[in-house]
Amino acid sequence: MKIFLDAAHFVHGAFLGSIWSPSRIFIPSPSGRQRFNVLGAINPIGKQIITVEEDKYVNTESVVAILKKIKAATNKDKEIIIFLDNVSYQKNQKVKDEATALNITLKFLPTYSPNLNLIEPLWKFIKNEYLY
């Protein structure tokens, strides 16, 4: 089973989608410094999405938590391969050790290649359809 994993950071604030008005309209909104962070994994074949939500930062513990959720949600006999970015909190030794203990293979995508990660269109859809 092949799974693609990535984080998305949604900003608490107003986004200008498309609006027309004869006069200026100001929309009060938060400063944009607060974020809702989601670490998500998608199985494109089975169309299954697994997430871990964070109100602070996505870190090593978040990655370990989603690895455990992925293992619990999948068939125990199937081989699990997870494709993820070269972010430091996903590539450290604690994550690699946990993946080995759970019998999960980690494959790291090349740097600056979001087009190879199949969860990126999902994040784009959410931002375009629900945040704007």
C-alpha positions in Angstrom: 0.0 0.0 0.0 1.4 3.4 -1.0 0.6 6.4 1.1 1.6 10.1 0.5 2.1 12.2 3.6 2.5 16.0 4.0 1.5 18.8 6.3 -0.7 21.8 5.6 -0.8 25.0 7.6 -4.1 26.8 7.4 -4.0 30.5 8.5 -6.7 31.9 10.7 -7.7 35.0 8.7 -9.8 36.3 5.9 -8.8 35.6 2.3 -10.0 37.6 -0.6 -11.5 35.3 -3.1 -13.5 37.3 -5.6 -15.7 40.2 -4.6 -17.0 43.3 -6.3 -18.4 46.3 -4.5 -19.0 50.0 -5.4 -17.4 51.0 -2.0 -14.6 49.6 0.1 -15.6 46.9 2.6 -13.2 46.1 5.4 -13.5 42.6 6.9 -12.1 42.4 10.4 -10.0 39.2 10.8 -7.3 37.8 13.0 -3.7 38.8 12.3 -2.9 35.7 10.4 -0.2 34.6 12.9 -2.3 31.7 14.2 -2.4 28.6 12.2 -4.3 25.3 12.2 -1.8 22.6 11.2 -2.8 19.3 9.7 -0.5 16.4 9.0 -2.3 14.3 6.5 -1.8 11.0 4.7 -3.7 9.8 1.7 -4.0 6.5 0.0 -4.8 7.4 -3.6 -6.0 3.9 -4.5 -8.3 3.3 -1.6 -9.2 7.0 -1.3 -8.5 6.9 2.5 -7.4 10.0 4.4 -5.8 9.9 7.8 -5.0 13.2 9.7 -3.4 14.5 12.8 -4.4 18.0 13.8 -2.1 20.4 15.7 -2.8 23.9 17.0 0.8 24.6 17.7 3.5 23.0 15.4 3.8 19.9 13.4 6.8 18.1 14.9 8.3 14.6 15.4 5.6 13.5 17.8 3.0 14.4 15.2 4.7 12.2 12.6 5.0 9.3 15.1 1.3 9.7 15.9 0.2 9.6 12.3 2.5 6.5 11.6 0.7 4.7 14.4 -2.7 5.8 13.0 -1.8 4.6 9.6 -0.7 1.2 10.9 -3.9 0.8 12.9 -6.1 1.8 9.9 -4.5 -0.5 7.4 -4.4 -4.3 6.8 -1.6 -5.7 9.1 -0.4 -8.1 6.3 0.1 -5.4 3.6 3.4 -3.7 3.1 3.1 0.0 3.8 5.3 2.5 1.9 5.0 6.2 2.8 6.2 8.9 0.5 7.1 12.1 2.3 9.1 15.3 2.1 12.6 15.9 3.2 11.5 18.0 6.2 13.8 17.6 9.2 11.0 16.6 11.6 10.0 13.8 9.2 13.6 12.6 8.6 15.0 12.3 12.1 16.1 9.1 13.8 13.1 8.9 16.1 10.7 8.7 13.1 12.9 6.2 11.3 13.0 4.0 14.4 9.2 4.1 14.8 8.7 3.3 11.2 11.0 0.3 11.5 9.2 -0.9 14.6 5.8 -0.6 12.8 7.2 -2.3 9.6 6.7 0.8 7.5 9.0 1.8 4.7 9.7 5.5 4.3 10.6 7.0 0.9 11.7 10.6 0.8 10.8 12.7 -2.2 13.4 15.0 -3.8 13.7 18.5 -2.5 11.3 21.2 -4.0 9.1 18.7 -5.8 5.6 19.2 -4.4 4.2 17.9 -7.7 5.3 14.4 -6.8 3.3 14.3 -3.6 -0.2 13.3 -4.4 -1.7 14.9 -1.2 -0.8 18.4 -2.5 -3.9 18.6 -4.8 -6.1 17.9 -1.8 -4.5 20.8 0.2 -5.0 23.0 -2.8 -8.7 22.0 -3.1 -9.3 22.7 0.6 -7.7 26.1 0.4 -9.5 27.1 -2.8 -12.9 25.7 -1.9 -13.2 26.2 1.8 -10.8 29.0 2.9 -11.4 31.6 0.2 
